[in-house]
Structure formats: C-alpha cells, structure tokens
Amino acid sequence: MSGLLQISDPHFGTEQPPVVEALARFVEAQRPELLVLSGDITQRATRAQFNAARRFVDRLAIPHRLVIPGNHDVPLYAFWMRLFAPYARHRAAFGDALEPTIETAGWAVIGVNTTRWYRHTDGEVSAEQIEQVAQQLQRSAGDASKLRIVVVHQPVAVTREKDAHDLLRGREAAVRRWAEAGADLVLGGHIHLPFVLPLQSVDGTLPRALWCVQAGTALSSRVRAGQANSVNLIRRDAPSQGRQCTVERWDFARSSGEFECAEIHTLALSAEAARAPARA
C-alpha cells in the first residue's frame, strides 16, 4: 500500500458508471492507505445519493478515510432540513464528525468544515477553526517524517481570475497561521480544476513552504474547462531524498477507459519545525 488518494466533487447523482468502475480498478491497483474525500460528495444531498457514495467508499476498502462536506452536501431545496439539520444525511452516511482527523506513523491529516447552512456556494473558515487546526498541527510538527495536511472544500488559492469569487472566506489568516503551525499541504476542491500552487507565491510573508493542492471532479459529468475527471495520489518520498512529497494527477482517459497518470509534481517541503506565531 502507498499514498493518500484525494477524491473530490464526485457529485453522486451525476456520476458516470464507466468512470466509477475505472476508479475502483485504479484503487485496487494502487492500494492507497488513506482516502480523503474533500466535499461535494452528492449533487443534491439526497438520502439515495449519500447511500450511493457510502457504498462506493466501502467498496474501495481503503484502510483510513477522511470525509468532509461540501456546499452541495447541504440540502438546497429542503429548506427546513437546511435550517435545522443541514448535516443529518451526511452524518447518517459518514459519521458524526464533520471535521475528522487521521493520525498515522507517516501522516497527520485534518479536515475542516468550510460549509455554512446560510451560504449557498461560498465557504468560510472561522478564527476558532483556524486556531483549532493550528493546535492540531503543532502537536505533530516535531516529527519531520509526517506529512501534515489540511483539507478544506473551497480553495485557498486560484489560478484564474474568474474563479476568485469561489475563494474561501478567511483564507489569508488561515494560510498564514497554518504555515506557522507546520502545515505542508492544503487540499481542496469545489472548482473542479486540478492544480498545484506554492502559497508563498500568493503570500510572500509565509514563514515556510506551504502548497495548495486542488483536485478536479472525480466522477461527475459536471467537468469544467475541458478538464477530464481526475483524482490526486500523494506519496511521501523516502527520507534519503530530503523532505519532499509527490503529487500525481490521474485523469480518466476515454480512449482506454482507465485512469492514467497525467502529471507529476515533486514538492519541496520545509525541513524546519513549526514556528510559534509572532505575538504583538
């Protein structure tokens, strides 16, 4: 087994059966040890769509999994459920924790619920959430062998101006604090466009390397900008290579009916321990 598989925005209810089967075969071949499902699990947060998603996740049989909701996982048209029990169906399918964590010998992965019942698509991270994540990161920051990852739904950075309206509210403070606390990667979805971006290119004051890793839609027919269905496979590199990791993007190729490796990024990570935040 190797690696962490990031599946985002499958939008069950719009999934494509040939892509579903290809992804199941891909997982069987690659045998990742962790699964991150970074939101928009369903198209309309129906019970049937959540049940289909849960059956698929169970079928993959990946040992560790972390699942957070996206804006599509909060009922849109069932107003009273949205108001009084917005996460009831998500919890019934994937458990009560909306901000789960995974801690293993090589990984520290922290989920953040960036959805709000009162927002349709926009995401938000509060000061309390930012600090809670920072405290969790600092507990593992002394172990250089761990890859420290924060998972959100809406992106903390974009590569196209037209996507700026989808940026996570509160991202500037979050990125700065999480960098100080020792984060290596921030995984996201929402915009269905995969890319890898150094966040120091967005905020040059960051004290250490921090990377934005975005995933496309894994299974949905709702692809954008000509991008194929895709997933990310993240691997921790051997210590002899220095502190780094590899992000592989695997695209569904209609010609072969399989997921094929489309792009590989080798990311240099900070070697130093996390810094305590500056105090006024």
ChimeraX attribute file (.defattr): number of C-alpha atoms within 10 A of each C-alpha:
attribute: neighborCount
match mode: 1-to-1
recipient: residues
	/A:1	12
	/A:2	13
	/A:3	21
	/A:4	23
	/A:5	24
	/A:6	28
	/A:7	25
	/A:8	33
	/A:9	32
	/A:10	28
	/A:11	26
	/A:12	24
	/A:13	20
	/A:14	15
	/A:15	22
	/A:16	16
	/A:17	11
	/A:18	13
	/A:19	22
	/A:20	16
	/A:21	14
	/A:22	18
	/A:23	24
	/A:24	17
	/A:25	15
	/A:26	17
	/A:27	17
	/A:28	14
	/A:29	10
	/A:30	13
	/A:31	18
	/A:32	23
	/A:33	16
	/A:34	24
	/A:35	22
	/A:36	22
	/A:37	28
	/A:38	29
	/A:39	28
	/A:40	24
	/A:41	30
	/A:42	30
	/A:43	24
	/A:44	22
	/A:45	28
	/A:46	19
	/A:47	15
	/A:48	14
	/A:49	22
	/A:50	25
	/A:51	18
	/A:52	17
	/A:53	21
	/A:54	17
	/A:55	12
	/A:56	15
	/A:57	16
	/A:58	11
	/A:59	11
	/A:60	18
	/A:61	17
	/A:62	18
	/A:63	12
	/A:64	14
	/A:65	20
	/A:66	21
	/A:67	25
	/A:68	27
	/A:69	28
	/A:70	31
	/A:71	27
	/A:72	21
	/A:73	25
	/A:74	30
	/A:75	24
	/A:76	19
	/A:77	10
	/A:78	13
	/A:79	12
	/A:80	11
	/A:81	16
	/A:82	17
	/A:83	14
	/A:84	10
	/A:85	13
	/A:86	21
	/A:87	19
	/A:88	18
	/A:89	21
	/A:90	26
	/A:91	14
	/A:92	13
	/A:93	16
	/A:94	19
	/A:95	12
	/A:96	12
	/A:97	14
	/A:98	18
	/A:99	18
	/A:100	17
	/A:101	19
	/A:102	16
	/A:103	13
	/A:104	11
	/A:105	9
	/A:106	14
	/A:107	18
	/A:108	20
	/A:109	27
	/A:110	24
	/A:111	26
	/A:112	23
	/A:113	25
	/A:114	25
	/A:115	25
	/A:116	17
	/A:117	18
	/A:118	11
	/A:119	11
	/A:120	13
	/A:121	16
	/A:122	19
	/A:123	23
	/A:124	21
	/A:125	20
	/A:126	15
	/A:127	11
	/A:128	9
	/A:129	16
	/A:130	19
	/A:131	16
	/A:132	12
	/A:133	21
	/A:134	22
	/A:135	16
	/A:136	19
	/A:137	25
	/A:138	20
	/A:139	13
	/A:140	21
	/A:141	21
	/A:142	13
	/A:143	13
	/A:144	17
	/A:145	18
	/A:146	19
	/A:147	25
	/A:148	24
	/A:149	23
	/A:150	21
	/A:151	29
	/A:152	30
	/A:153	33
	/A:154	29
	/A:155	25
	/A:156	25
	/A:157	25
	/A:158	21
	/A:159	12
	/A:160	7
	/A:161	7
	/A:162	8
	/A:163	13
	/A:164	13
	/A:165	11
	/A:166	17
	/A:167	19
	/A:168	22
	/A:169	18
	/A:170	16
	/A:171	19
	/A:172	13
	/A:173	15
	/A:174	21
	/A:175	23
	/A:176	21
	/A:177	23
	/A:178	27
	/A:179	26
	/A:180	23
	/A:181	27
	/A:182	32
	/A:183	32
	/A:184	25
	/A:185	26
	/A:186	27
	/A:187	27
	/A:188	29
	/A:189	27
	/A:190	26
	/A:191	21
	/A:192	24
	/A:193	21
	/A:194	22
	/A:195	17
	/A:196	21
	/A:197	17
	/A:198	16
	/A:199	23
	/A:200	18
	/A:201	12
	/A:202	13
	/A:203	12
	/A:204	9
	/A:205	10
	/A:206	17
	/A:207	18
	/A:208	23
	/A:209	20
	/A:210	27
	/A:211	24
	/A:212	21
	/A:213	24
	/A:214	30
	/A:215	27
	/A:216	30
	/A:217	28
	/A:218	29
	/A:219	30
	/A:220	26
	/A:221	17
	/A:222	17
	/A:223	18
	/A:224	13
	/A:225	7
	/A:226	7
	/A:227	14
	/A:228	24
	/A:229	28
	/A:230	30
	/A:231	26
	/A:232	29
	/A:233	21
	/A:234	22
	/A:235	18
	/A:236	18
	/A:237	17
	/A:238	11
	/A:239	10
	/A:240	7
	/A:241	8
	/A:242	12
	/A:243	19
	/A:244	20
	/A:245	20
	/A:246	17
	/A:247	21
	/A:248	18
	/A:249	24
	/A:250	23
	/A:251	22
	/A:252	23
	/A:253	17
	/A:254	12
	/A:255	6
	/A:256	9
	/A:257	13
	/A:258	19
	/A:259	23
	/A:260	14
	/A:261	16
	/A:262	12
	/A:263	12
	/A:264	15
	/A:265	13
	/A:266	13
	/A:267	20
	/A:268	16
	/A:269	19
	/A:270	18
	/A:271	14
	/A:272	12
	/A:273	16
	/A:274	21
	/A:275	15
	/A:276	11
	/A:277	14
	/A:278	7
	/A:279	4
	/A:280	3
